Amino acid sequence: MKTTEIALNPFSLMMEPELVLQTMERSEQLRRLRRHKLRPLDKPLIPYTQQAIDSRAAYDAAIDAEEFETLGSELLN
């Protein structure tokens, strides 16, 4: 009876985590799931060419120079 109550009330699952773990260990459906390792996406999916890297660096430098000029003119006024 208690197992039926837990199955019907998902909030009761938070109160009895041991019962949840036992049920998961006995679950035939969970055992049949395919398992695969997932790796973190620490590498860019699209490899950057040197030209793209240089272009990005030039754009960043132009933005930094523009901000520096704006800040300098605001200080002079």
Stockholm file with secondary structure:
# STOCKHOLM 1.0

chainA/1-77         MKTTEIALNPFSLMMEPELVLQTMERSEQLRRLRRHKLRPLDKPLIPYTQQAIDSRAAYDAAIDAEEFETLGSELLN
#=GR chainA/1-77 SS CHHHHHHHCHHHHTTCHHHHHHHHHHCHHHHTSCCCCCCCCCSCSSCCCHHHHHHHHHHHHHHHHHHHHHHHHHHHC
#=GC SS_cons        CHHHHHHHCHHHHTTCHHHHHHHHHHCHHHHTSCCCCCCCCCSCSSCCCHHHHHHHHHHHHHHHHHHHHHHHHHHHC
//
